[in-house]
Amino acid sequence: MSQEFVDVRILDNFYQTSSFFPMPVLLVSTLNESGTTNLGPYSLCFPYLVVPGGESHAMVLIARSDSNTAQNIVRTKVCSLNFIPDKKKYMKNCVLLGYPGETTEEKMKNSIFTLRPSTRSGPPPEGLSKFPDIVNEAFQIFECTWDERHPLQPIPSSQSSHLVLSIDKIIMKNKWKDSLLKGKGFPRVPIDYGYRDNIQFWFTKHSKPYSLPVPSTKEAPVEVVQYACDRFDPDIKWEKAACAKIVKVPNIFLKRVIKGVVTAAKEEGITVITPEFMDKVQDKRSSEK
Ligand SMILES: Cc1cc2nc3c(=O)[nH]c(=O)nc-3n(C[C@H](O)[C@H](O)[C@H](O)COP(=O)(O)O)c2cc1C
């Protein structure tokens, strides 16, 4: 019986009241009217615009329209998304900072987080003396601008604003950038299960991440990849061992990967793609991350 599916009533805030839905925890920093940095804890914040090769990288934030955060973003256009590591004292302080209805002055008295100036270059938007401060305890920060090119229509019955936040800059503690480039190691990221029972917020740590290889049954035979490589551009030849480096790339992405390598080869005046050149392109990509 316990393995049978049963209906669950879809309540308001279904993600926390009618389901188990893991969410990130971030502190959104914004500037209030007197130019002081406000920290608001938020979980409904996810990648929204993911445009290949493109100029558009954006998050969507769902925030109560009368929150300091939503009002500050709409007025100043800028904010930072500070991803804080999982420590109980940080989560405890987030719950305190998440108490609705307090002014920036009232709530920031209770903040245990250390603010420091934004790392953005260039002048802040008109009318602002600076960008919002960032949180020193964060392991990574997205510095963002509200993107009005993608306006999400306000939903009349919703008391929330759906804000598209274009990512201007990502910064990360050096240690974690190293892990990112080596593909080894993860910060301790908190997981929020929400304000489940109208009494308490629930958080958990994630366990040690593990990797799973791309199934070898999905690998394309090297001859099939070579055929796709050879016909992409008649001026560029591919060694078989170079093609072997991309047999794990899913077919739908293969053309894009080949195009990237061919573009890099042409930039360097190379006409034969070797496995060493593939490694060089890969290394360059990693160091650009
Ligand atoms: C962990 C956590 C996550 C939260 N996530 C959200 C959210 O995604 N959207 C939202 O509107 N409120 C969320 N809240 C409630 C806000 O933090 C609360 O409305 C707070 O008053 C916002 O602060 P501000 O007015 O300074 O922006 C969350 C609270 C906590 C503690």
Ligand as a Chemical Component Dictionary entry (heavy atoms), coordinates in Angstrom:
data_LIG
# 
_chem_comp.id                   LIG 
_chem_comp.type                 NON-POLYMER 
_chem_comp.pdbx_formal_charge   0 
_chem_comp.three_letter_code    LIG 
# 
loop_
_chem_comp_atom.comp_id 
_chem_comp_atom.atom_id 
_chem_comp_atom.alt_atom_id 
_chem_comp_atom.type_symbol 
_chem_comp_atom.charge 
_chem_comp_atom.model_Cartn_x 
_chem_comp_atom.model_Cartn_y 
_chem_comp_atom.model_Cartn_z 
_chem_comp_atom.pdbx_ordinal 
LIG C1  C1  C 0 15.183 30.265 3.191  1  
LIG C2  C2  C 0 14.139 31.241 2.766  2  
LIG C3  C3  C 0 13.740 31.279 1.433  3  
LIG C4  C4  C 0 12.770 32.182 1.018  4  
LIG N1  N1  N 0 12.415 32.211 -0.308 5  
LIG C5  C5  C 0 11.526 33.119 -0.742 6  
LIG C6  C6  C 0 11.209 33.201 -2.139 7  
LIG O1  O1  O 0 11.738 32.489 -2.964 8  
LIG N2  N2  N 0 10.312 34.163 -2.510 9  
LIG C7  C7  C 0 9.716  35.001 -1.629 10 
LIG O2  O2  O 0 8.907  35.842 -2.038 11 
LIG N3  N3  N 0 10.011 34.941 -0.310 12 
LIG C8  C8  C 0 10.905 34.042 0.132  13 
LIG N4  N4  N 0 11.232 34.006 1.466  14 
LIG C9  C9  C 0 10.626 34.982 2.365  15 
LIG C10 C10 C 0 11.365 36.324 2.248  16 
LIG O3  O3  O 0 12.691 36.166 2.685  17 
LIG C11 C11 C 0 10.640 37.361 3.070  18 
LIG O4  O4  O 0 9.509  37.809 2.366  19 
LIG C12 C12 C 0 11.522 38.549 3.458  20 
LIG O5  O5  O 0 10.746 39.495 4.142  21 
LIG C13 C13 C 0 12.172 39.181 2.262  22 
LIG O6  O6  O 0 13.066 40.157 2.680  23 
LIG P1  P1  P 0 13.099 41.596 1.996  24 
LIG O7  O7  O 0 11.739 42.231 2.280  25 
LIG O8  O8  O 0 14.215 42.293 2.661  26 
LIG O9  O9  O 0 13.275 41.336 0.543  27 
LIG C14 C14 C 0 12.187 33.089 1.936  28 
LIG C15 C15 C 0 12.594 33.060 3.270  29 
LIG C16 C16 C 0 13.566 32.146 3.682  30 
LIG C17 C17 C 0 13.986 32.128 5.121  31 
# 
loop_
_chem_comp_bond.comp_id 
_chem_comp_bond.atom_id_1 
_chem_comp_bond.atom_id_2 
_chem_comp_bond.value_order 
_chem_comp_bond.pdbx_ordinal 
LIG C1  C2  SING 1  
LIG C2  C3  SING 2  
LIG C2  C16 DOUB 3  
LIG C3  C4  DOUB 4  
LIG C4  N1  SING 5  
LIG C4  C14 SING 6  
LIG N1  C5  DOUB 7  
LIG C5  C6  SING 8  
LIG C5  C8  SING 9  
LIG C6  O1  DOUB 10 
LIG C6  N2  SING 11 
LIG N2  C7  SING 12 
LIG C7  O2  DOUB 13 
LIG C7  N3  SING 14 
LIG N3  C8  DOUB 15 
LIG C8  N4  SING 16 
LIG N4  C9  SING 17 
LIG N4  C14 SING 18 
LIG C9  C10 SING 19 
LIG C10 O3  SING 20 
LIG C10 C11 SING 21 
LIG C11 O4  SING 22 
LIG C11 C12 SING 23 
LIG C12 O5  SING 24 
LIG C12 C13 SING 25 
LIG C13 O6  SING 26 
LIG O6  P1  SING 27 
LIG P1  O7  DOUB 28 
LIG P1  O8  SING 29 
LIG P1  O9  SING 30 
LIG C14 C15 DOUB 31 
LIG C15 C16 SING 32 
LIG C16 C17 SING 33 
# 
